[in-house]
Amino acid sequence: MRTAHTILKTCALSGAAVAVLLSTAACGPDSATEGTKPAPSKTASASAGGSATTSAQPSTTPSGAASSKAPSGGSTAGDPGGNEDGNVGGDGVPGTPCTDDTFTITASTSPHDSLQHILLTATNTGDKPCVLGGYPAVVFEDATHQATVMPSQLEEFLVAPGKKAYAGVRLFRVDRPTTAVKKMGVSLSPDGYEQNVPLPGGAGFVNIDDDPKVTYWTASEALAVRQSLAE
């Protein structure tokens, strides 16, 4: 028969064992987090200056690449057809080149002044359309004086029968010495043949300086006048 002393001794030993086990569990690493590292903080550590900064989100743009793309279909600054007053070059319009034998050329006064600028109008008197480009050759007094081309829009365009093309001429600049001339000859291009064009308004003469200017041909009368006033 077990005695009371034996029972008490057994209970004491059992209690001590439980205490040891509890103490070991409390001191050991948490089994749920053993071997793992702390999760990174959403806020970066303070910088050397003492201020904390928020972690940047990872970039989706490759290093050195542009951050945005140009919209598709947009025109650029050098796009021909997007710049009315710049030198845009020829458009490569298909067709037969215009020649002087199917055109008549007249001269009229500019609506903005009296015989400082004039407007040339070339009319297609033929029965077929043709392509016109470049600038007219304008000479005064049997080629003693000749106009040079001024900065203006260079284009090629189709001139249908009965339709017109225009070019502006600046005869002289203000406060420059001038010379009176009584004759003017014009051709569609420097390679054409000269037509004797009566001076505008029935004037017996016009004044020119030492550097008269002419614009490129254009299908717009308003553009030809405006460009001739640019200098």
NORGIWO-V708449 format. One record per backbone hydrogen bond with DSSP energy under -1.0 kcal/mol. NH is the residue of the N-H (numbers start at 1). CO is the residue of the C=O. E is the energy in kcal/mol with one decimal. If there is no record, write none. Layout:
# NORGIWO-V708449
nh->NH co->CO e->E
nh->NH co->CO e->E
This chain:
# NORGIWO-V708449
nh->7 co->3 e->-1.9
nh->8 co->4 e->-2.3
nh->9 co->5 e->-2.0
nh->10 co->6 e->-2.2
nh->11 co->7 e->-2.2
nh->12 co->8 e->-2.1
nh->13 co->9 e->-2.1
nh->14 co->10 e->-2.2
nh->15 co->11 e->-2.3
nh->16 co->12 e->-2.0
nh->17 co->13 e->-2.1
nh->18 co->14 e->-2.0
nh->19 co->15 e->-2.0
nh->20 co->16 e->-2.1
nh->21 co->17 e->-2.2
nh->22 co->18 e->-2.4
nh->23 co->19 e->-2.3
nh->24 co->20 e->-2.3
nh->25 co->21 e->-2.1
nh->26 co->22 e->-1.8
nh->27 co->23 e->-1.6
nh->28 co->24 e->-1.6
nh->33 co->30 e->-1.1
nh->34 co->30 e->-1.3
nh->36 co->33 e->-1.8
nh->44 co->53 e->-1.4
nh->47 co->51 e->-2.9
nh->50 co->47 e->-2.0
nh->55 co->42 e->-1.2
nh->65 co->62 e->-2.2
nh->74 co->71 e->-1.4
nh->79 co->76 e->-1.6
nh->82 co->79 e->-2.1
nh->98 co->131 e->-2.4
nh->102 co->99 e->-1.5
nh->103 co->100 e->-1.5
nh->104 co->123 e->-1.7
nh->106 co->121 e->-2.3
nh->108 co->119 e->-2.2
nh->110 co->117 e->-1.6
nh->118 co->169 e->-2.2
nh->119 co->108 e->-3.0
nh->120 co->167 e->-3.4
nh->121 co->106 e->-2.5
nh->122 co->165 e->-2.8
nh->123 co->104 e->-2.6
nh->124 co->163 e->-2.5
nh->125 co->102 e->-2.6
nh->130 co->159 e->-1.5
nh->131 co->96 e->-2.7
nh->132 co->157 e->-2.7
nh->137 co->187 e->-1.5
nh->139 co->185 e->-2.7
nh->140 co->145 e->-3.1
nh->141 co->183 e->-1.6
nh->144 co->140 e->-1.1
nh->144 co->141 e->-1.1
nh->145 co->140 e->-1.9
nh->147 co->138 e->-2.7
nh->148 co->212 e->-2.1
nh->150 co->214 e->-2.3
nh->157 co->132 e->-2.1
nh->159 co->130 e->-3.3
nh->162 co->124 e->-2.9
nh->163 co->160 e->-2.4
nh->165 co->122 e->-2.2
nh->166 co->218 e->-3.0
nh->167 co->120 e->-1.8
nh->169 co->118 e->-2.7
nh->170 co->213 e->-2.3
nh->171 co->116 e->-2.8
nh->176 co->173 e->-1.4
nh->179 co->208 e->-3.0
nh->181 co->206 e->-3.0
nh->185 co->139 e->-2.7
nh->186 co->195 e->-2.6
nh->187 co->137 e->-1.8
nh->192 co->189 e->-1.9
nh->195 co->186 e->-2.7
nh->197 co->184 e->-2.1
nh->202 co->199 e->-1.0
nh->203 co->200 e->-1.6
nh->206 co->181 e->-2.3
nh->208 co->179 e->-2.4
nh->209 co->171 e->-2.0
nh->213 co->170 e->-2.3
nh->214 co->148 e->-2.0
nh->215 co->168 e->-2.4
nh->217 co->134 e->-2.6
nh->218 co->166 e->-2.1
nh->224 co->220 e->-2.0
nh->225 co->221 e->-2.2
nh->226 co->222 e->-2.5
nh->227 co->223 e->-2.7
nh->228 co->224 e->-1.6
nh->230 co->227 e->-1.3
